[in-house]
Amino acid sequence: MRIVVNQVKCLFLCQIVIFTIKTKLHIMKKTFFLLIVVLILAACSPKVWEKTPNGLLIHLKPQTENGARTVSLQVINDDVIRVMASPTKQFSTEKSLCVVDQAATPTNFEVTEQSDTIVLSTAKTVAKVSVQTGAVTFYNESGKVLLK
């Protein structure tokens, strides 16, 4: 009789352990599935800005009141950053009558994100662009506002 009781207890404990393992596996599967969904959604969300070989493209969150939807910053050299805005996601491919073609000089620059502002920095100039409005503010290397 004692052996039967011990076997029943052992069987009962085994069932509890199996149930616990199944429950933990089920929770792990759900957690893994949710993690995959979050990663897919994060990868599919539109990126606000993208670095280009010679500058930066910023896709504004809402279309601004002046009609700009995309802002482009093109680094010409450490002192010159060309700014263009477009009401669409693309820019005209026609040559500008206002800009004289010059041999491009490769210039090092960095791009960082600070809350709702994208910052493009060269050795001598810093341009900060608001993602909300598209407004660009230029600073010199000491932080003094050059143009707002």
Sine and cosine of phi, psi and omega as CSV:
sin_phi,cos_phi,sin_psi,cos_psi,sin_omega,cos_omega
0.00,0.00,-0.65,0.76,0.00,-1.00
-0.89,0.45,-0.63,0.78,0.01,-1.00
-0.91,0.42,-0.65,0.76,0.00,-1.00
-0.91,0.42,-0.68,0.73,0.02,-1.00
-0.89,0.45,-0.69,0.72,0.03,-1.00
-0.90,0.45,-0.63,0.77,0.03,-1.00
-0.91,0.41,-0.63,0.78,0.03,-1.00
-0.91,0.42,-0.68,0.73,0.04,-1.00
-0.88,0.47,-0.69,0.72,0.00,-1.00
-0.89,0.45,-0.68,0.73,0.03,-1.00
-0.89,0.45,-0.68,0.74,0.02,-1.00
-0.89,0.45,-0.70,0.72,0.03,-1.00
-0.90,0.44,-0.63,0.78,0.04,-1.00
-0.89,0.45,-0.66,0.75,0.04,-1.00
-0.90,0.44,-0.63,0.78,0.03,-1.00
-0.90,0.43,-0.68,0.73,0.01,-1.00
-0.90,0.43,-0.69,0.72,0.01,-1.00
-0.89,0.45,-0.69,0.72,0.02,-1.00
-0.88,0.48,-0.69,0.73,0.01,-1.00
-0.89,0.46,-0.69,0.72,0.01,-1.00
-0.90,0.44,-0.70,0.72,0.02,-1.00
-0.88,0.48,-0.67,0.74,0.01,-1.00
-0.89,0.45,-0.70,0.71,0.01,-1.00
-0.91,0.42,-0.64,0.77,0.04,-1.00
-0.90,0.44,-0.65,0.76,0.02,-1.00
-0.89,0.45,-0.69,0.73,0.03,-1.00
-0.91,0.42,-0.65,0.76,0.02,-1.00
-0.90,0.43,-0.64,0.77,0.03,-1.00
-0.89,0.46,-0.70,0.72,0.01,-1.00
-0.89,0.45,-0.69,0.72,0.01,-1.00
-0.89,0.45,-0.69,0.72,0.02,-1.00
-0.89,0.46,-0.69,0.72,0.03,-1.00
-0.87,0.49,-0.71,0.70,0.02,-1.00
-0.89,0.46,-0.63,0.78,0.04,-1.00
-0.89,0.46,-0.68,0.73,0.03,-1.00
-0.89,0.46,-0.70,0.72,0.01,-1.00
-0.88,0.48,-0.70,0.71,0.01,-1.00
-0.89,0.46,-0.68,0.73,0.01,-1.00
-0.90,0.44,-0.65,0.76,0.03,-1.00
-0.91,0.42,-0.70,0.72,0.02,-1.00
-0.90,0.44,-0.63,0.78,0.02,-1.00
-0.91,0.41,-0.62,0.79,0.00,-1.00
-0.95,0.32,-0.49,0.87,-0.04,-1.00
-1.00,0.04,-0.24,0.97,-0.02,-1.00
-0.93,0.36,0.63,-0.78,-0.06,-1.00
-0.92,0.39,0.69,-0.73,0.02,-1.00
-0.99,0.15,0.69,-0.72,-0.06,-1.00
-0.95,0.31,-0.58,0.82,-0.04,-1.00
-0.64,-0.77,0.38,-0.93,0.08,-1.00
-0.60,-0.80,0.67,-0.74,0.01,-1.00
-0.99,0.13,0.70,-0.71,0.05,-1.00
-0.94,-0.35,0.17,-0.99,-0.01,-1.00
-0.86,0.51,-0.49,0.87,-0.03,-1.00
-0.84,-0.55,0.33,0.94,0.02,-1.00
0.19,-0.98,-0.75,-0.66,-0.21,-0.98
-0.40,-0.92,0.62,-0.78,0.15,-0.99
-0.89,-0.45,0.75,-0.66,0.00,-1.00
-0.86,-0.51,0.83,-0.56,0.05,-1.00
-0.99,-0.13,0.95,-0.31,-0.07,-1.00
-0.91,0.41,0.58,-0.81,-0.04,-1.00
-0.88,0.48,-0.92,0.38,0.15,-0.99
-0.99,-0.14,0.40,-0.92,0.11,-0.99
-0.93,0.38,0.74,-0.67,-0.09,-1.00
-0.97,0.22,0.22,-0.97,-0.04,-1.00
-0.91,0.42,-0.41,0.91,0.05,-1.00
-1.00,0.06,0.05,1.00,0.09,-1.00
1.00,-0.08,-0.10,0.99,-0.03,-1.00
-0.95,0.30,0.71,-0.70,0.07,-1.00
-0.87,-0.50,-0.50,0.87,0.03,-1.00
-0.75,-0.66,0.70,-0.72,0.03,-1.00
-0.87,-0.49,0.70,-0.71,0.02,-1.00
-0.89,-0.46,0.74,-0.68,0.14,-0.99
-0.90,-0.44,0.83,-0.56,-0.02,-1.00
-0.88,-0.47,0.86,-0.51,0.00,-1.00
-0.98,0.18,0.90,-0.44,0.04,-1.00
-1.00,0.02,-0.75,0.66,0.13,-0.99
-0.39,-0.92,-0.13,-0.99,-0.06,-1.00
-0.88,0.47,-0.42,0.91,-0.04,-1.00
-0.98,-0.19,-0.29,0.96,-0.14,-0.99
-0.84,-0.55,0.82,-0.58,0.09,-1.00
-0.80,-0.60,0.88,-0.48,-0.01,-1.00
-1.00,0.07,0.74,-0.67,-0.02,-1.00
-0.91,-0.42,0.74,-0.67,0.10,-1.00
-0.74,-0.68,0.49,-0.87,0.06,-1.00
-0.75,-0.66,0.52,-0.85,-0.03,-1.00
-0.67,-0.74,0.60,-0.80,0.06,-1.00
-0.97,0.22,-0.11,0.99,0.04,-1.00
-0.88,-0.48,-0.14,-0.99,0.03,-1.00
-1.00,0.04,-0.03,1.00,-0.03,-1.00
-0.82,-0.57,0.32,-0.95,0.03,-1.00
-0.92,-0.39,0.42,-0.91,0.02,-1.00
-0.90,0.44,0.59,-0.81,0.04,-1.00
-1.00,-0.09,-0.05,1.00,0.03,-1.00
-0.94,0.34,0.56,-0.83,0.02,-1.00
-0.94,0.35,0.61,-0.79,0.04,-1.00
-0.98,0.20,0.64,-0.77,0.08,-1.00
-0.99,0.14,-0.20,0.98,-0.05,-1.00
-0.99,-0.11,-0.26,0.96,-0.08,-1.00
-0.91,-0.40,0.80,-0.60,0.04,-1.00
-1.00,0.06,0.77,-0.64,0.03,-1.00
-0.88,0.47,0.74,-0.67,0.05,-1.00
-0.75,-0.66,0.44,-0.90,0.07,-1.00
-0.91,0.42,0.81,-0.59,-0.02,-1.00
-0.94,0.33,0.75,-0.66,0.08,-1.00
-0.96,-0.27,0.87,-0.49,-0.01,-1.00
-0.85,0.52,0.81,-0.58,-0.03,-1.00
-0.83,-0.56,0.74,-0.67,0.05,-1.00
-0.96,0.29,0.68,-0.73,0.07,-1.00
-0.50,-0.87,0.35,-0.94,0.01,-1.00
-0.82,-0.57,0.50,-0.87,0.05,-1.00
-0.81,-0.58,0.77,-0.64,0.05,-1.00
-0.74,-0.68,0.31,-0.95,0.01,-1.00
-0.88,-0.48,0.77,-0.64,0.03,-1.00
-0.78,-0.63,0.99,-0.17,-0.09,-1.00
0.73,0.68,-0.95,-0.32,-0.04,-1.00
-0.99,-0.17,0.43,0.90,-0.02,-1.00
-0.75,-0.66,0.70,-0.72,0.10,-1.00
-0.96,-0.27,0.75,-0.67,-0.08,-1.00
-0.90,-0.43,0.84,-0.55,0.09,-1.00
-0.94,-0.35,0.83,-0.56,-0.07,-1.00
-0.83,-0.56,0.73,-0.68,0.19,-0.98
-0.93,-0.37,-0.10,-0.99,-0.01,-1.00
-0.91,0.42,-0.49,0.87,-0.09,-1.00
-0.87,-0.50,-0.25,0.97,-0.11,-0.99
-0.70,-0.71,0.58,-0.82,0.08,-1.00
-0.81,-0.58,0.76,-0.65,0.07,-1.00
-0.89,-0.46,0.80,-0.60,0.04,-1.00
-0.92,-0.40,0.80,-0.61,-0.04,-1.00
-0.89,-0.46,0.80,-0.61,0.07,-1.00
-0.97,0.24,0.79,-0.61,0.02,-1.00
-0.95,0.31,-0.43,0.90,-0.01,-1.00
-0.97,0.23,-0.70,0.71,-0.13,-0.99
-0.93,-0.36,-0.35,0.94,-0.08,-1.00
0.99,0.11,0.04,1.00,0.00,-1.00
-0.91,0.42,0.70,-0.72,-0.02,-1.00
-0.91,-0.41,0.74,-0.67,0.08,-1.00
-0.85,-0.53,0.74,-0.67,-0.01,-1.00
-0.96,-0.27,0.64,-0.77,0.02,-1.00
-0.77,-0.63,0.47,-0.88,0.13,-0.99
-1.00,0.05,-0.04,-1.00,-0.08,-1.00
-0.91,0.42,-0.34,0.94,0.02,-1.00
-1.00,-0.06,0.02,1.00,0.05,-1.00
1.00,-0.07,0.06,1.00,0.01,-1.00
-0.98,0.22,0.70,-0.71,0.01,-1.00
-0.93,0.37,0.81,-0.58,0.04,-1.00
-0.99,-0.11,-0.66,0.75,-0.05,-1.00
-0.43,-0.90,0.71,-0.71,0.00,-1.00
-0.76,-0.65,0.00,0.00,0.00,0.00
